[in-house]
Amino acid sequence: MSNSNLFSYEEEMTRYVDGDMSPEEAAAFETKHPEAAAQKLTDSCIGNLLRKHSEIPPLQHAEFFNHQILREITSTSSPSSPHYNPPPLLRFAFAGTACLLAAAGIYFGFVASQEKEPEFAVQITEIKAGDDQLSVKLIESEGLAVVWVDGLDYLPDTYTLE
């Protein structure tokens, strides 16, 4: 069985133009297909002209080009596992809820525990003015005790405290 039976015409023509055939195979191919020699000459002339006169300019905006190709690939291919993409309003609601929970956690974890004022307990046992001109009384109401002093005058600006 010869190699020409194993290959189709296109494969044999490609091997012939590329020079991958032995001289005997090339001669057999030329006798079988007389137009092949002319086609090989035309192809080699065109290839030489293209190599000689073509300069490939650098690809500008390659990232956009690659993005477009990837978008085409993903739109034409069937997804093996479809991804759920929630609507923007739902994503904003979820993000707002997460922020609210984080803020509440920070507030109740750190701020609220520091706002508690220390509790003081004072018991007034005796009130004495020390001056007959002053009257002092204790007023207690709803857990609040106030010492009321009557008879005090304002101190002048020139008075110095000791």
Stockholm file with secondary structure:
# STOCKHOLM 1.0

chainA/1-162         MSNSNLFSYEEEMTRYVDGDMSPEEAAAFETKHPEAAAQKLTDSCIGNLLRKHSEIPPLQHAEFFNHQILREITSTSSPSSPHYNPPPLLRFAFAGTACLLAAAGIYFGFVASQEKEPEFAVQITEIKAGDDQLSVKLIESEGLAVVWVDGLDYLPDTYTLE
#=GR chainA/1-162 SS CCHHHHSCHHHHHHHHHHTCSCHHHHHHHHHHCTHHHHHHHHHHHHHHHHHHHCCCCCCSSHHHHHHHHHHHHHHHSCCSSCCCCCCHHHHHHHHHHHHHHHHHHHIIIIIHHHCCCCCCCCCCCCCCCSSTTCEEEEEEETTEEEEEEESCCCCCTTCCCC
#=GC SS_cons         CCHHHHSCHHHHHHHHHHTCSCHHHHHHHHHHCTHHHHHHHHHHHHHHHHHHHCCCCCCSSHHHHHHHHHHHHHHHSCCSSCCCCCCHHHHHHHHHHHHHHHHHHHIIIIIHHHCCCCCCCCCCCCCCCSSTTCEEEEEEETTEEEEEEESCCCCCTTCCCC
//
